[in-house]
Amino acid sequence: MRYALLDTCDPVGAATVFHAAPGTLWLDSADPDHPSSRWSYLCIAPVATLRVSADVLTPGEDGFARKSDEVRRWMRGQARQRIPGGPPFQGGAAGYVSYDAAPLFLERFQSRHAPRSDLAEFHLYDTVLAFDLTGQCTWVMSAGLASADAEEDDALADARIAEVLARLDSEGGKPASGATLDWARPDHAIDYVAAVERTQDYILDGDIYQANIAQNWVAPPVDVAGAFSNYLEMRERTPAPFSAFGHFAGRILASASPERLISASAKGRVVAEPIKGTVRRKSDAKEDAAAQAGLLASEKDRAENIMITDLLRNDLSVVCWPHSVTVTSLCRLETFSNLHHLVSTIEGDLAEGKDGFDLFAAVFPGGSITGAPKLRAMEIIDALELRPRGAYCGAIGYVGFDGAMDFNILIRTIDHLPEESTLLAGGGITLMSDPVGELAESELKAERIAPSFFRAGEQT
């Protein structure tokens, strides 16, 4: 592994240079005040690609298992050097898995909605820019891989690093102001209040304890330049620690996610951090303190969070040493750009013979965006929601050459498809939910992503 260390740190400028190239992925820690926001990564010029198309959902096909084993071979085929004291992620596999891929993880779940794009796309990156937002420096790294199974080539690595440095030097700068997306409700939009009430009927019938129901907005399609400039404006309005911008073959993803799905260290230490519980921040300090206190005291929000924490504890126990799985933080308050959330932390140690791929499969899709019990909640979500979720509530992140991994949950995310851009937002519904209040909460989560719609006064 070769590298150059720069005494500057400008992830926006670097992403501006490289964003248009297919396969570019920016894992963007955009919230400087969040404890998980030290590192951002710009992954460029992949040397191998894996796409999982919707046809692997055909009954009896094992295409996804076969392709996931291919990613494993990427990671295990050759030993890769690491830079001592360098960034946590120094190359490896990175990409997304859409919520539409859920039937591949839960065999008994079948959706009535046909996916509109690929289920997943991953790339093998040997060239990565790592931005240390604390140390204010940039690592430009390359292993010099000609292919997924090639040995490291120092001369090739040096050439790739030199090319990156030359482009940063000659093409640096910020793009023009972005495209404003013209958001609207889709045809046959969900009646969100009625959907909440129907979910509560399922709870009363004993089917579930809670389910996460979402509503949709749509906008005309944009090209990659428009999607990127819109993302930069979005990250200014609502900076988030697990943000991302990815230029994939079947879609462009622009995410301002506040939520981590799962992470694991190279030694197998696992961390999950579900979010449940939301309240708007107030400009007045006393009012804001009262809002925080109200959220911390909310029986409904704490019940939601505790149920999902228990679900994740059970999920982790499938792949971790059972006695290692512990809840290390329960219902703490975290503050973001316009919202306060309740967040919990569950930790564990991967059991012998288990790896990050097993871990991802055990927790996907995340309990905080499905419900409890997970399978029945997903069936109810599928019955009540009128369109496929697409990438929304899927995950984006990386698995490093050393086995470490980190994935977000794709909430507060625009899924730019060739035919339209889509946005979903929702919340966890329990028996204590107020349907009108849940509608307001879902719109609160969407308003920073789709401000033109809400400024126009079109919301219900």
DRENFINU-110749 format. One record per residue: x, y, z of N, C-alpha, C in turn. Coordinates in steps of 0.02 Angstrom, whole numbers, padded with zeros to 5 digits, always signed. Atoms other than C-alpha are relative to their C-alpha. Layout:
REM DRENFINU-110749
XYZXYZXYZ
...
END
This chain:
REM DRENFINU-110749
+00042-00059+00000+00000+00000+00000+00044+00062+00000
-00038-00063+00006+00071+00168-00054-00047+00058+00017
+00043-00056-00017+00010+00339+00000+00038+00066-00006
-00025-00068-00007+00034+00526-00005-00042+00033+00054
+00035-00033-00055-00012+00631+00147+00001+00075-00012
+00006-00071+00014-00077+00806+00114-00020+00037+00063
+00016-00040-00060-00088+00944+00244-00061+00044-00011
+00063-00034+00011-00255+01001+00176-00056-00051+00005
+00057+00045-00007-00430+00928+00198-00061+00034-00031
+00056-00030+00037-00562+00973+00069-00039-00055-00035
+00038+00054+00032-00680+00827+00039-00049+00025-00053
+00046-00026+00050-00805+00937-00054+00036+00014-00066
-00038-00014+00060-00673+00998-00175+00022-00063-00037
-00021+00063+00032-00607+00822-00206-00058-00036-00031
+00058+00033+00027-00780+00750-00229-00025+00036-00063
+00019-00038+00059-00817+00889-00353+00040-00021-00061
-00043+00021+00055-00671+00832-00458-00020-00068-00027
+00007+00070+00020-00716+00647-00461-00072-00025-00004
+00068+00027-00009-00906+00634-00436-00031-00027-00063
+00035+00018+00062-00954+00617-00619+00020-00069-00026
-00024+00065+00025-00855+00456-00647-00042-00056+00028
+00038+00058-00027-00962+00298-00634+00042-00040+00049
-00036+00038-00051-00916+00199-00481+00029+00042+00056
-00025-00042-00054-00867+00349-00375-00048-00002+00059
+00041+00003-00062-00928+00336-00195+00033+00043+00053
-00023-00045-00054-00911+00471-00063-00037-00018+00063
+00027+00015-00067-00940+00410+00115+00017+00060+00043
-00010-00070-00020-00963+00582+00189-00023+00011+00072
+00016-00018-00069-00956+00619+00375-00011+00075+00003
+00013-00071+00012-01040+00786+00351-00017+00040+00062
+00018-00035-00061-01087+00828+00531+00063+00005+00044
-00064-00005-00036-00928+00896+00614-00007-00008+00075
+00009+00004-00072-01004+00890+00788-00017-00071+00025
+00018+00067-00020-01049+00705+00788+00063-00041+00017
-00060+00038-00019-00927+00585+00876+00023-00050-00053
-00019+00048+00052-00928+00469+00724+00022+00034-00065
-00013-00038+00061-00879+00606+00602+00074+00018-00011
-00071-00017+00011-00689+00600+00604+00022-00011-00072
-00026+00021+00065-00663+00512+00437-00053+00004-00054
+00038+00006+00061-00735+00536+00263+00043-00034-00052
-00037+00037+00050-00687+00429+00114-00028+00013-00069
+00019-00005+00070-00689+00459-00073+00031-00059-00037
-00022+00061+00032-00678+00294-00165-00007+00009-00076
+00001-00015+00072-00632+00308-00350+00031-00057-00039
-00032+00045+00048-00582+00206-00503+00001-00072+00023
+00002+00069-00024-00641+00034-00447+00033-00048-00050
-00033+00049+00042-00546-00117-00512-00043-00061-00013
+00047+00054+00012-00693-00238-00503-00069+00023+00023
+00069-00021-00015-00883-00222-00496-00045-00061+00005
+00051+00052-00008-01024-00332-00435-00068+00034+00003
+00068-00025-00001-01205-00291-00476-00047-00058+00011
+00051+00051-00012-01353-00390-00411-00065+00027-00028
+00060-00024+00033-01500-00367-00527-00062-00034+00029
+00062+00024-00030-01681-00398-00484-00017-00071-00022
+00018+00067+00023-01686-00562-00581+00022-00055+00047
-00019+00053-00049-01602-00653-00436-00056-00013+00049
+00057+00013-00043-01769-00639-00346-00044-00057-00027
+00038+00056+00028-01834-00778-00460+00004-00059+00047
-00001+00056-00047-01886-00923-00348+00047-00055-00024
-00046+00053+00015-01754-01057-00341+00069+00022-00021
-00066-00025+00019-01611-00946-00398+00043+00012+00061
-00046-00013-00055-01457-00932-00290+00051+00053-00019
-00047-00048+00027-01379-00786-00382+00031+00045+00053
-00027-00046-00049-01360-00676-00230+00054-00034+00042
-00050+00036-00039-01269-00807-00127+00064-00008-00040
-00058+00009+00042-01154-00841-00273+00040+00065-00006
-00034-00063+00008-01115-00657-00296+00029+00026+00065
-00029-00022-00064-01090-00621-00111+00065-00039+00013
-00063+00038-00007-00959-00760-00112+00055+00030-00043
-00050-00034+00042-00874-00665-00253+00031+00058+00037
-00028-00055-00039-00855-00513-00140+00047-00028+00053
-00044+00031-00048-00783-00627-00007+00068-00017-00032
-00062+00018+00034-00654-00687-00134+00042+00063-00013
-00037-00063+00007-00609-00505-00171+00042+00014+00063
-00031-00020-00062-00567-00481+00011+00052-00050+00025
-00042+00053-00028-00482-00647+00047+00051-00027-00049
-00042+00031+00050-00393-00684-00115+00074+00014+00009
-00070-00019-00009-00231-00590-00077+00006+00039+00065
-00014-00040-00059-00157-00523+00083+00019+00071-00023
-00014-00070+00018-00152-00332+00075+00036+00035+00057
-00036-00038-00050-00032-00218+00163-00044+00055+00028
+00034-00056-00031-00093-00085+00283+00051+00053+00019
-00043-00055-00022-00020+00085+00324-00005+00004+00075
+00004-00005-00074+00025+00081+00510-00021+00070+00021
+00023-00065-00023-00069+00220+00598-00041+00038-00051
+00038-00033+00052-00166+00258+00440-00075-00001+00013
+00073-00003-00008-00354+00280+00413-00030-00069+00013
+00033+00065-00011-00475+00144+00467-00015-00038-00064
+00015+00032+00064-00527+00109+00287+00055+00017-00050
-00056-00009+00047-00381+00084+00167-00011-00039-00064
+00018+00036+00061-00472+00005+00021-00036-00064+00016
+00040+00060-00008-00586-00143-00004-00064+00006-00040
+00065-00001+00035-00767-00170-00057-00045+00053+00031
+00047-00050-00024-00893-00029-00044-00058+00006-00049
+00058-00006+00042-01068-00003-00109-00064-00001+00040
+00065-00003-00034-01252-00018-00068-00038-00066-00009
+00051+00053+00006-01388-00147-00038-00067+00035+00010
+00065-00034-00004-01566-00087-00071-00047-00039+00046
+00052+00035-00038-01716-00126+00038-00034-00053-00042
+00032+00048+00044-01786-00216-00113+00036-00068+00000
-00037+00063-00004-01652-00349-00084-00020-00042+00061
+00017+00034-00062-01736-00400+00080-00020-00073-00009
+00017+00071+00007-01809-00564+00011+00061-00046-00005
-00061+00040+00004-01629-00622-00015+00029-00014+00069
-00024+00009-00068-01597-00607+00171-00052-00035+00044
+00055+00031-00037-01766-00663+00237-00040-00041-00050
+00028+00041+00053-01820-00809+00129-00076-00003+00001
+00073+00004-00004-01999-00809+00192-00035+00065-00020
+00030-00064+00019-02025-00627+00143-00001+00007-00076
+00007-00013+00071-02091-00593-00032-00041+00064-00008
+00034-00064+00010-02139-00418-00090-00047-00003-00059
+00046-00007+00057-02287-00376-00201+00025+00052-00049
-00025-00055+00041-02185-00230-00273+00061-00023-00040
-00057+00018+00042-02069-00261-00420+00054+00053+00006
-00054-00050-00004-01898-00177-00397+00007+00039-00065
-00008-00043+00059-01863-00033-00515+00073+00008-00020
-00071-00004+00017-01674-00049-00514+00036-00058+00035
-00040+00055-00028-01533-00161-00454-00012-00007+00075
+00006+00013-00071-01538-00241-00283+00062+00021+00039
-00062-00017-00034-01356-00205-00243+00053+00014-00052
-00059-00010+00042-01195-00141-00318+00059+00014+00045
-00062-00009-00037-01021-00156-00246+00059+00005-00048
-00062-00006+00038-00850-00106-00311+00058-00017+00045
-00063+00010-00035-00676-00157-00262+00045+00060-00014
-00039-00061+00006-00576+00000-00230+00071-00011+00027
-00069+00000-00026-00387+00003-00218+00026+00071+00007
-00020-00070-00005-00379+00193-00232-00053+00038+00041
+00046-00032-00047-00457+00290-00088+00032+00064+00026
-00020-00061-00035-00444+00468-00023-00035+00000+00068
+00027-00001-00068-00467+00472+00166+00012+00069+00030
-00004-00068-00027-00504+00642+00244-00006-00004+00076
-00001-00002-00073-00457+00660+00427-00027+00069+00021
+00032-00064-00015-00579+00795+00482+00023+00029+00066
-00028-00024-00063-00499+00806+00653+00071+00026-00010
-00069-00020+00012-00318+00812+00598+00009+00047-00058
-00001-00044+00058-00362+00915+00443+00057-00018-00049
-00047+00024+00050-00260+00810+00324-00035-00051-00044
+00029+00046+00049-00292+00696+00175+00051-00054-00018
-00040+00057+00021-00223+00522+00140-00024-00020-00070
+00014+00025+00066-00216+00475-00044+00035-00067-00006
-00028+00067-00007-00192+00286-00046-00016-00042-00061
+00013+00048+00053-00175+00151-00178+00042-00062+00012
-00036+00063-00004-00127-00032-00175+00029-00020-00068
-00026+00017+00066-00092-00034-00362-00025-00066-00026
+00028+00064+00023-00210-00176-00405-00024+00007-00072
+00024+00001+00068-00237-00217-00588-00067-00035-00006
+00063+00037-00001-00383-00332-00545-00013-00023+00071
+00018+00022-00068-00470-00409-00396+00048-00051+00028
-00043+00053-00025-00350-00555-00385+00074+00015-00012
-00069-00017+00015-00190-00461-00431+00039+00015+00064
-00044-00020-00054-00043-00433-00316+00011+00075-00003
-00013-00072-00003+00001-00257-00260+00060+00018-00043
-00052-00024+00046+00106-00159-00384+00017+00071+00021
-00018-00066-00025+00199-00012-00308+00005+00052-00055
-00006-00048+00055+00235+00068-00476-00069+00023-00024
+00068-00018+00020+00052+00061-00525-00034+00043+00053
+00028-00040-00054+00002+00127-00354+00026+00072-00002
-00029-00068+00003+00122+00274-00369-00028+00040-00058
+00028-00034+00058+00054+00314-00542-00071+00023+00014
+00069-00019-00015-00125+00314-00479-00003+00058+00050
-00003-00055-00048-00081+00425-00332+00020+00065-00034
-00022-00059+00037+00010+00545-00447-00056+00029-00043
+00056-00023+00041-00142+00553-00562-00052+00036+00043
+00048-00032-00045-00256+00593-00415+00026+00069+00021
-00027-00064-00021-00140+00730-00353-00001+00052-00056
+00001-00047+00057-00127+00806-00527-00070+00026-00012
+00069-00022+00012-00316+00810-00547-00023+00047+00055
+00018-00045-00054-00340+00887-00375+00031+00068-00010
-00035-00063+00009-00213+01019-00418-00028+00041-00058
+00021-00037+00060-00283+01062-00589-00075+00011-00005
+00073-00003+00007-00470+01034-00567-00036+00018+00064
+00033-00015-00064-00503+01084-00387-00048+00058-00005
+00049-00054+00000-00648+01197-00347-00068-00027+00017
+00068+00019-00019-00831+01196-00305-00047+00010-00059
+00046-00005+00057-00975+01169-00426-00047+00060+00006
+00051-00053-00002-01106+01296-00473-00059-00023+00043
+00059+00016-00041-01267+01305-00374-00040-00055-00033
+00031+00062+00024-01368+01147-00390-00070+00008-00025
+00068+00004+00025-01529+01096-00469-00049-00006+00059
+00053+00005-00049-01684+01123-00363-00051-00051-00025
+00045+00053+00021-01790+00966-00371-00072+00022+00014
+00070-00019-00004-01975+00995-00401-00039-00058+00028
+00030+00057-00033-02050+00877-00273-00076+00004-00001
+00073+00006-00002-02230+00817-00277-00018-00067+00030
+00023+00066-00021-02332+00677-00204-00014-00043-00062
+00011+00042+00059-02343+00528-00322-00074-00012-00012
+00068+00023+00013-02500+00470-00407-00016-00058+00048
+00020+00052-00046-02598+00356-00290+00042+00002+00064
-00040-00008-00061-02507+00427-00138-00034-00034+00059
+00026+00033-00060-02526+00335+00026-00039+00050+00043
+00035-00038-00052-02655+00400+00149+00034-00018+00066
-00045+00018-00054-02529+00407+00290-00038-00009+00066
+00037+00006-00063-02651+00435+00434-00039-00066+00001
+00036+00063+00003-02757+00288+00376+00047-00059+00007
-00049+00054-00006-02601+00180+00360+00023-00009+00072
-00018+00005-00071-02551+00222+00538-00056-00035+00039
+00056+00030-00035-02724+00176+00599-00006-00075-00015
+00002+00071+00018-02719+00012+00503+00056-00038+00034
-00056+00031-00035-02549-00027+00579-00019-00013+00073
+00022+00009-00069-02624-00001+00751-00051-00057+00007
+00045+00058+00000-02760-00126+00706+00039-00065+00003
-00043+00059-00002-02624-00253+00671+00030-00011+00069
-00028+00005-00067-02548-00215+00840-00052-00027+00049
+00055+00023-00044-02715-00238+00928-00017-00074-00013
+00014+00070+00017-02736-00404+00836+00056-00046+00021
-00055+00041-00024-02571-00463+00907+00051-00020-00053
-00047+00017+00054-02477-00470+00740+00070+00026+00015
-00064-00034-00008-02338-00349+00787-00003+00044+00063
-00004-00051-00052-02277-00229+00921+00008+00069-00031
-00006-00064+00036-02228-00093+00797+00022-00014-00071
-00024+00004+00069-02195-00062+00613+00016+00071-00023
-00023-00065+00026-02107+00078+00520-00034+00012-00068
+00038-00014+00061-02224+00152+00387+00025+00065-00031
-00028-00059+00034-02162+00276+00256-00048+00025-00054
+00035-00029+00057-02237+00394+00128+00051+00027-00049
-00044-00015+00056-02165+00451-00039-00010+00071-00026
+00001-00058+00044-02121+00606-00138+00041-00017-00061
-00036+00013+00062-02060+00608-00317+00018+00066-00033
-00022-00058+00038-01968+00731-00430+00024-00023-00068
-00026+00020+00066-01917+00732-00614+00073-00021+00005
-00069+00024-00003-01752+00645-00651+00050+00056-00013
-00055-00046+00012-01586+00738-00650+00061-00040-00019
-00062+00033+00017-01415+00699-00719+00047+00000+00060
-00045+00007-00057-01264+00663-00609+00023+00068+00025
-00021-00067-00022-01210+00846-00607-00054+00033+00043
+00055-00028-00039-01382+00900-00547-00009-00035+00066
+00007+00038-00063-01391+00761-00418+00055+00019+00049
-00056-00016-00044-01219+00806-00350-00007+00070+00029
+00006-00069-00026-01248+00993-00336-00059+00005+00048
+00056+00002-00047-01417+00959-00255+00022-00032+00066
-00024+00032-00061-01329+00843-00131+00041+00049+00042
-00041-00048-00038-01204+00980-00084-00045+00050+00037
+00045-00046-00035-01348+01097-00045-00036-00036+00057
+00034+00039-00052-01436+00959+00053+00045-00009+00061
-00045+00011-00057-01281+00924+00159+00013+00064+00039
-00006-00063-00036-01271+01109+00201-00061+00011+00046
+00062-00009-00039-01452+01110+00261-00005-00050+00057
+00010+00053-00049-01444+00946+00356+00061-00045+00004
-00060+00041-00005-01267+00885+00391-00012-00061+00044
+00013+00062-00036-01266+00705+00450+00064-00043+00000
-00063+00037-00008-01129+00586+00510+00009-00058-00048
-00005+00059+00043-01170+00442+00391-00028+00016-00070
+00022-00022+00066-01202+00539+00231+00039-00037-00055
-00035+00032+00056-01154+00473+00059-00027+00027-00066
+00019-00013+00070-01155+00513-00126+00033-00053-00042
-00027+00055+00040-01136+00366-00244-00027+00001-00071
+00017+00001+00071-01135+00358-00434+00002-00072-00024
+00004+00070+00017-01195+00183-00477-00031-00009-00069
+00024+00014+00068-01247+00099-00639-00075+00011-00006
+00072-00004+00005-01433+00091-00600-00032+00057+00035
+00028-00055-00039-01455+00241-00486+00057+00043+00026
-00044-00044-00038-01372+00388-00400-00031+00008+00069
+00025-00005-00068-01388+00393-00211+00029+00062+00034
-00020-00059-00038-01383+00553-00108-00033-00004+00068
+00027+00016-00066-01402+00519+00077+00027+00047+00053
-00018-00039-00059-01402+00629+00232-00020-00040+00062
+00023+00045-00053-01421+00483+00351+00032+00015+00067
-00028-00007-00068-01401+00508+00539+00013-00067+00033
+00002+00064-00035-01405+00321+00573+00048-00052-00028
-00042+00057+00017-01277+00183+00573-00041-00064+00006
+00030+00067-00005-01340+00008+00534+00043-00046+00042
-00045+00047-00035-01189-00092+00591+00072+00018-00016
-00072-00006+00013-01001-00079+00610+00034-00057+00037
-00041+00050-00033-00866-00203+00656+00073+00017-00011
-00072-00012+00007-00681-00184+00689+00033-00060-00033
-00036+00055+00030-00549-00292+00607+00006-00059+00048
-00004+00053-00050-00544-00391+00770-00068-00029+00017
+00066+00029-00010-00732-00424+00764-00042+00031+00054
+00042-00035-00048-00798-00298+00889-00056+00034-00038
+00059-00020+00037-00975-00258+00832-00037+00056+00037
+00039-00055-00030-01076-00098+00862-00061+00013-00045
+00062-00021+00033-01258-00064+00814-00029+00059+00039
+00024-00061-00033-01339+00105+00850-00068+00021-00029
+00066-00017+00027-01526+00109+00814-00026+00067+00026
+00034-00062-00018-01622+00273+00814-00075-00012+00002
+00072-00002-00006-01800+00282+00876-00018+00055+00049
+00018-00057-00041-01879+00440+00944+00024+00065-00032
-00017-00060+00038-01883+00611+00859-00040+00059+00027
+00035-00063-00015-01923+00791+00905+00038+00056-00035
-00031-00056+00034-01890+00954+00814+00041+00043+00049
-00038-00048-00040-01753+01069+00880-00035+00068-00001
+00030-00067-00006-01809+01241+00939+00056+00052+00000
-00049-00053+00002-01718+01405+00909+00011+00032+00068
-00005-00027-00067-01754+01465+01085+00030-00052+00047
-00036+00048-00042-01637+01384+01213-00045-00033+00051
+00044+00029-00050-01770+01359+01346-00050-00048-00032
+00048+00043+00035-01895+01288+01222+00035-00064-00024
-00036+00059+00024-01761+01173+01152+00016-00048+00058
-00012+00042-00058-01715+01111+01325-00063-00038+00021
+00064+00033-00017-01898+01074+01357-00016-00055-00051
+00012+00051+00051-01909+00980+01191+00043-00062+00013
-00044+00055-00015-01759+00874+01238-00026-00040+00061
+00025+00033-00060-01830+00837+01410-00063-00040-00016
+00061+00035+00019-01997+00791+01333+00014-00064-00038
-00018+00060+00037-01915+00668+01213+00028-00053+00047
-00029+00049-00047-01814+00587+01352-00053-00031+00045
+00053+00024-00045-01972+00569+01456-00057-00035-00037
+00056+00026+00039-02083+00509+01313-00006-00076+00007
+00011+00072-00008-02154+00338+01355-00005-00034-00067
+00008+00029+00067-02200+00306+01174+00067-00007-00034
-00064+00003+00035-02028+00349+01104+00048-00048+00032
-00043+00047-00035-01935+00252+01237-00022-00072-00013
+00025+00068+00014-02046+00101+01208+00021-00023-00070
-00022+00015+00069-02008+00108+01020+00074-00019+00000
-00072+00011+00001-01822+00120+01051+00019-00065+00035
-00017+00060-00038-01817-00019+01180-00019-00063-00039
+00020+00059+00039-01914-00139+01068+00050-00014-00056
-00047+00011+00055-01794-00112+00923+00069-00019+00027
-00063+00020-00031-01643-00123+01037-00001-00074+00017
+00006+00071-00016-01706-00292+01095+00003-00043-00064
-00002+00036+00064-01733-00347+00914+00072-00006-00025
-00069+00001+00023-01555-00299+00868+00044-00043+00045
-00038+00043-00046-01487-00385+01023-00009-00073-00021
+00012+00069+00023-01569-00545+00961+00034-00013-00067
-00033+00009+00064-01504-00519+00783+00075-00011+00009
-00072+00006-00011-01326-00496+00845+00018-00067+00032
-00014+00063-00034-01338-00651+00953+00006-00059-00049
-00005+00053+00050-01353-00755+00793+00073-00009-00023
-00068+00003+00027-01174-00713+00740+00054+00019+00050
-00048-00018-00052-01091-00653+00901+00000-00052+00055
+00000+00040-00061-01036-00747+01055-00057+00024+00044
+00061-00023-00034-01201-00745+01152+00011+00044+00061
-00010-00039-00062-01132-00680+01316+00036+00066-00012
-00034-00063+00015-01038-00541+01227-00048+00056-00019
+00048-00050+00025-01196-00452+01166-00030+00038+00058
+00024-00041-00056-01236-00308+01282-00025+00067-00027
+00024-00067+00014-01332-00145+01277+00042+00048+00041
-00047-00043-00036-01200-00016+01320-00026+00072+00008
+00032-00066-00009-01311+00139+01301-00072-00007-00022
+00071+00007+00014-01500+00149+01306-00035+00067-00001
+00043-00060+00007-01607+00293+01243+00036+00064+00019
-00034-00065-00010-01474+00429+01249-00024+00049-00052
+00021-00052+00046-01512+00594+01165+00058+00022-00043
-00049-00027+00047-01415+00644+01009-00033+00056-00040
+00026-00060+00033-01435+00812+00923+00029+00005-00070
-00021-00009+00070-01430+00839+00734-00023+00069-00023
+00008-00068+00024-01456+00990+00623-00068+00030+00017
+00066-00028-00015-01644+01009+00647-00041-00045+00046
+00037+00049-00040-01692+00860+00756+00041-00024+00059
-00028+00040-00054-01658+00774+00921-00025-00072-00009
+00020+00070+00005-01660+00583+00920+00020-00037+00064
-00022+00048-00050-01653+00443+01047+00039-00055-00035
-00046+00048+00030-01509+00324+01008+00022-00049+00053
-00027+00051-00045-01456+00160+01088+00059-00034-00033
-00058+00036+00026-01298+00057+01068+00000-00071+00025
-00007+00070-00017-01283-00132+01064+00068-00023-00027
-00066+00022+00020-01110-00212+01058+00007-00075+00010
-00013+00071-00006-01042-00387+01039+00066-00019-00034
-00060+00026+00032-00898-00495+00977-00019-00056-00048
+00015+00052+00049-00910-00597+00817+00025-00068+00024
-00019+00067-00019-00908-00783+00851+00050-00029-00050
-00049+00033+00043-00774-00896+00779-00034-00025-00063
+00028+00022+00063-00805-00931+00595-00048+00048-00032
+00046-00050+00027-00915-00778+00570+00040+00061-00023
-00033-00060+00025-00867-00624+00469-00051+00055-00011
+00044-00057+00011-00938-00456+00418-00058-00014-00046
+00055+00017+00045-01042-00533+00280-00055-00037+00038
+00049+00034-00043-01127-00648+00406-00036+00051+00044
+00028-00052-00043-01153-00498+00519-00052+00042-00037
+00046-00040+00040-01233-00394+00382-00064-00038-00013
+00060+00040+00015-01350-00535+00335-00044-00010+00061
+00039+00011-00062-01403-00557+00517-00042+00060+00018
+00035-00060-00022-01459-00376+00539-00040+00034-00055
+00032-00035+00055-01521-00327+00365-00068-00030-00016
+00000-00073-00009-01640-00241+00343-00005+00019+00074
-00004-00020-00070-01620-00142+00503-00067+00000+00036
+00062+00003-00039-01748-00166+00641-00032+00068+00010
+00029-00066-00013-01769+00021+00666-00042+00025-00058
+00039-00022+00057-01841+00039+00491-00047-00055-00026
+00049+00052+00017-01944-00121+00489-00050-00005+00057
+00046+00006-00056-02019-00160+00659+00012-00066+00036
-00007+00061-00041-02046-00303+00780-00068-00034+00007
-00053+00042+00029-02063-00445+00749+00015+00021-00072
-00022-00029+00063-01964-00405+00593-00038-00026-00060
+00031+00028+00060-02037-00525+00465-00073+00023-00007
+00071-00019+00005-02220-00489+00506-00007+00075-00012
+00002-00072+00012-02186-00302+00514+00014+00016-00073
-00016-00011+00071-02108-00310+00340-00058-00019-00045
+00058+00020+00039-02259-00402+00273-00055+00054+00003
+00050-00052-00008-02373-00266+00342+00022+00064-00037
-00026-00057+00039-02261-00128+00272-00014-00010-00074
+00009+00014+00071-02270-00212+00103-00073+00005-00021
+00072-00004+00016-02460-00222+00111-00025+00072+00001
+00027-00068-00007-02485-00040+00163+00033+00051-00046
-00034-00047+00044-02354+00051+00061-00015-00017-00073
+00026+00009+00067-02400+00077-00121+00053-00006-00054
-00055+00002+00049-02229+00078-00206+00059-00038+00031
-00060+00031-00028-02065-00016-00189+00042+00052+00036
-00042-00047-00037-01946+00063-00064+00064+00017-00038
-00062-00013+00035-01798+00050-00182+00059-00003+00048
-00058-00002-00044-01637+00099-00096-00018+00022+00071
+00020-00025-00066-01730+00182+00049-00004-00056+00051
-00004+00049-00055-01698+00088+00211+00045-00059-00015
-00055+00045+00011-01562-00012+00129+00061+00024+00038
-00061-00019-00035-01380+00019+00175+00055+00015-00051
-00058-00016+00041-01221+00094+00103+00061+00003+00046
-00060+00000-00043-01044+00071+00169+00055-00041-00030
-00060+00034+00024-00883-00027+00158+00017-00061+00042
-00035+00054-00035-00792-00187+00204+00073+00006-00020
-00070-00011+00015-00605-00156+00215+00038-00065-00013
-00042+00058+00011-00466-00273+00161+00017-00036+00065
-00016+00031-00065-00435-00304+00347-00062-00031+00033
+00061+00029-00027-00617-00359+00374-00043+00048+00039
+00041-00050-00034-00676-00201+00464-00055+00024-00047
+00057-00021+00041-00845-00137+00405-00038+00056+00035
+00043-00053-00027-00962+00011+00427-00054+00015-00052
+00056-00013+00045-01136+00034+00349-00050+00044+00034
+00055-00041-00025-01270+00165+00370-00066-00033-00016
+00066+00016+00025-01457+00149+00349-00021+00057-00047
+00015-00050+00050-01517+00239+00193-00068+00033+00014
+00056-00044-00012-01642+00358+00271+00022+00071-00017
-00014-00069+00022-01655+00544+00228+00040-00003-00066
-00038+00018+00060-01601+00483+00056-00041+00012-00062
+00030-00006+00066-01641+00532-00123+00027-00056-00043
-00017+00055+00046-01643+00383-00241-00013+00026-00070
+00006-00028+00067-01608+00458-00412+00000-00057-00051
+00008+00051+00051-01675+00335-00541-00005+00032-00069
+00003-00031+00067-01673+00360-00730-00067+00033-00015
+00066-00026+00016-01861+00391-00734-00025+00053+00048
+00020-00050-00049-01881+00495-00576+00045-00004+00061
-00034+00001-00065-01803+00542-00409-00053-00013+00053
+00048+00018-00052-01887+00472-00255+00028+00015+00069
-00016-00013-00070-01889+00517-00071-00054-00032+00043
+00047+00029-00048-01970+00421+00071+00018+00023+00070
-00012-00014-00070-01990+00463+00254-00058-00029+00040
+00051+00030-00042-02084+00381+00395+00021-00003+00072
-00016+00007-00071-02079+00326+00575-00029-00064+00028
+00023+00059-00034-02109+00186+00696-00069+00010+00030
+00070-00006-00024-02293+00157+00735-00011-00051+00056
+00019+00043-00056-02347+00088+00903-00073+00014+00018
+00070-00011-00022-02514+00077+00992-00008+00069+00030
+00003-00066-00030-02471+00242+01077+00007+00056-00051
-00010-00052+00051-02444+00333+00912-00064+00040-00012
+00054-00043+00022-02553+00481+00867+00005+00006-00076
-00006+00002+00072-02590+00461+00680+00018+00068-00031
-00016-00066+00028-02588+00648+00644+00070+00021+00020
-00068-00015-00022-02430+00668+00747+00052-00039-00039
-00046+00040+00040-02347+00527+00650+00008+00030-00070
-00004-00034+00064-02391+00615+00488+00047+00060+00004
-00042-00060-00008-02309+00774+00553+00073-00021+00008
-00070+00021-00010-02153+00677+00607+00031-00022-00066
-00028+00022+00064-02131+00597+00436+00017+00060-00044
-00013-00060+00039-02143+00768+00354+00057+00040+00028
-00056-00033-00031-02022+00841+00480+00066-00030-00024
-00061+00034+00023-01893+00711+00425+00014+00015-00073
-00009-00011+00071-01922+00752+00241+00013+00073-00018
+00002-00070+00021-01929+00942+00246+00069+00028-00016
-00066-00025+00017-01740+00971+00246+00027-00032-00064
-00022+00033+00062-01718+00850+00100-00039+00028-00060
+00043-00026+00054-01863+00921-00003-00029+00067+00020
+00026-00063-00027-01877+01102+00055-00047+00036-00047
+00044-00036+00047-01960+01165-00105-00072-00022+00008
+00068+00025-00009-02111+01055-00074-00032+00031+00062
+00030-00024-00063-02136+01113+00104-00005+00076+00002
+00007-00073+00005-02101+01296+00067-00061+00020-00040
+00058-00015+00043-02238+01287-00063-00066-00008+00038
+00060+00008-00040-02360+01244+00076-00045-00056-00024
+00041+00053+00029-02417+01086-00012-00010-00058+00047
+00005+00058-00044-02395+00970+00134-00069-00002+00035
+00064+00007-00034-02548+00901+00222+00008+00022+00072
END
